[in-house]
Amino acid sequence: MNSKEEGKDPESDSKSDKKPALPDKIKQQLEEKGVQPEEIEKIIEEYVTLTIEQHFSGPLPPPHILAQYKNLIDNGAERIMVMAETQLSSRLDMTDRI
């Protein structure tokens, strides 16, 4: 039996199958427990995180990331530059031999 035969709107069925967004679900549960709206927003802001992915290709990371290596590891940026230069030199030597 399809949804129309049962008197249901097929579009509303597909919408109800979707899971609510996590903050909405948290908000609903906190409201049910009697937490004040201002507190709910603070709780959600504290626990919802933002994930950012960055991708790059090539022997060197972008300058802003390279600068971060400098802060993390002693001479980190310089070490990466030396590694890239050494790799380039090796490739050029191999190309010259062929």
C-alpha positions as a Markdown table, in Angstrom:
| # | Residue | x | y | z |
|---|---|---|---|---|
| 1 | Met | 0.0 | 0.0 | 0.0 |
| 2 | Asn | 1.5 | 3.4 | -0.9 |
| 3 | Ser | 1.4 | 6.6 | 1.1 |
| 4 | Lys | -1.4 | 8.2 | -0.9 |
| 5 | Glu | -3.7 | 5.2 | -0.2 |
| 6 | Glu | -3.1 | 5.6 | 3.5 |
| 7 | Gly | -3.9 | 9.4 | 3.3 |
| 8 | Lys | -0.3 | 10.4 | 3.9 |
| 9 | Asp | 1.7 | 12.9 | 2.0 |
| 10 | Pro | 4.7 | 11.1 | 0.5 |
| 11 | Glu | 6.9 | 14.2 | 0.8 |
| 12 | Ser | 6.2 | 14.5 | 4.5 |
| 13 | Asp | 7.2 | 10.8 | 4.9 |
| 14 | Ser | 10.6 | 11.5 | 3.3 |
| 15 | Lys | 11.2 | 14.5 | 5.5 |
| 16 | Ser | 10.3 | 12.6 | 8.7 |
| 17 | Asp | 12.9 | 9.9 | 7.8 |
| 18 | Lys | 15.7 | 12.4 | 8.0 |
| 19 | Lys | 17.6 | 12.7 | 11.2 |
| 20 | Pro | 17.4 | 16.1 | 12.9 |
| 21 | Ala | 20.6 | 18.1 | 13.0 |
| 22 | Leu | 22.6 | 17.4 | 16.2 |
| 23 | Pro | 22.1 | 20.9 | 17.7 |
| 24 | Asp | 18.3 | 20.7 | 17.2 |
| 25 | Lys | 18.2 | 17.3 | 18.9 |
| 26 | Ile | 20.3 | 18.6 | 21.8 |
| 27 | Lys | 18.2 | 21.7 | 22.0 |
| 28 | Gln | 15.0 | 19.6 | 22.1 |
| 29 | Gln | 16.3 | 17.4 | 24.9 |
| 30 | Leu | 17.5 | 20.3 | 27.0 |
| 31 | Glu | 14.1 | 22.1 | 26.6 |
| 32 | Glu | 12.4 | 18.9 | 27.8 |
| 33 | Lys | 14.6 | 19.0 | 30.9 |
| 34 | Gly | 13.6 | 22.6 | 31.6 |
| 35 | Val | 16.8 | 24.3 | 30.7 |
| 36 | Gln | 16.4 | 28.0 | 29.9 |
| 37 | Pro | 16.8 | 29.1 | 26.3 |
| 38 | Glu | 19.8 | 31.3 | 27.0 |
| 39 | Glu | 21.6 | 28.4 | 28.7 |
| 40 | Ile | 20.7 | 26.1 | 25.8 |
| 41 | Glu | 22.5 | 28.4 | 23.3 |
| 42 | Lys | 25.6 | 28.6 | 25.5 |
| 43 | Ile | 25.7 | 24.8 | 25.8 |
| 44 | Ile | 25.3 | 24.3 | 22.1 |
| 45 | Glu | 28.0 | 26.8 | 21.2 |
| 46 | Glu | 30.4 | 25.2 | 23.6 |
| 47 | Tyr | 29.9 | 21.7 | 22.3 |
| 48 | Val | 29.4 | 22.2 | 18.6 |
| 49 | Thr | 32.8 | 22.2 | 16.8 |
| 50 | Leu | 33.8 | 23.3 | 13.3 |
| 51 | Thr | 36.1 | 21.1 | 11.3 |
| 52 | Ile | 38.1 | 22.6 | 8.4 |
| 53 | Glu | 40.1 | 20.5 | 6.0 |
| 54 | Gln | 42.8 | 21.9 | 3.8 |
| 55 | His | 44.5 | 19.9 | 1.1 |
| 56 | Phe | 47.6 | 20.8 | -0.9 |
| 57 | Ser | 49.9 | 19.0 | -3.2 |
| 58 | Gly | 53.6 | 19.4 | -4.0 |
| 59 | Pro | 56.8 | 19.3 | -2.1 |
| 60 | Leu | 56.0 | 22.3 | 0.1 |
| 61 | Pro | 53.0 | 23.3 | 2.1 |
| 62 | Pro | 51.4 | 26.7 | 1.6 |
| 63 | Pro | 53.3 | 29.6 | 3.4 |
| 64 | His | 50.8 | 30.0 | 6.2 |
| 65 | Ile | 51.2 | 26.3 | 7.1 |
| 66 | Leu | 55.0 | 26.4 | 6.7 |
| 67 | Ala | 55.1 | 29.2 | 9.2 |
| 68 | Gln | 53.2 | 27.0 | 11.7 |
| 69 | Tyr | 55.9 | 24.3 | 11.4 |
| 70 | Lys | 58.4 | 27.0 | 12.3 |
| 71 | Asn | 56.5 | 27.5 | 15.6 |
| 72 | Leu | 56.0 | 23.8 | 16.3 |
| 73 | Ile | 59.5 | 22.4 | 15.6 |
| 74 | Asp | 62.9 | 24.0 | 16.0 |
| 75 | Asn | 63.8 | 25.1 | 12.5 |
| 76 | Gly | 60.8 | 23.2 | 11.3 |
| 77 | Ala | 60.2 | 25.4 | 8.2 |
| 78 | Glu | 63.9 | 25.4 | 7.3 |
| 79 | Arg | 64.0 | 21.6 | 7.7 |
| 80 | Ile | 61.1 | 21.2 | 5.3 |
| 81 | Met | 62.8 | 23.6 | 2.8 |
| 82 | Val | 66.0 | 21.6 | 2.9 |
| 83 | Met | 64.1 | 18.4 | 2.4 |
| 84 | Ala | 62.4 | 19.9 | -0.7 |
| 85 | Glu | 65.7 | 21.2 | -2.0 |
| 86 | Thr | 67.4 | 17.9 | -1.5 |
| 87 | Gln | 64.6 | 16.0 | -3.2 |
| 88 | Leu | 64.7 | 18.4 | -6.2 |
| 89 | Ser | 68.5 | 18.1 | -6.4 |
| 90 | Ser | 68.2 | 14.3 | -6.4 |
| 91 | Arg | 65.6 | 14.3 | -9.1 |
| 92 | Leu | 67.7 | 16.6 | -11.3 |
| 93 | Asp | 70.7 | 14.4 | -10.8 |
| 94 | Met | 68.7 | 11.3 | -11.8 |
| 95 | Thr | 67.3 | 13.1 | -14.9 |
| 96 | Asp | 70.9 | 14.2 | -16.0 |
| 97 | Arg | 72.0 | 10.5 | -15.8 |
| 98 | Ile | 69.3 | 9.2 | -18.1 |
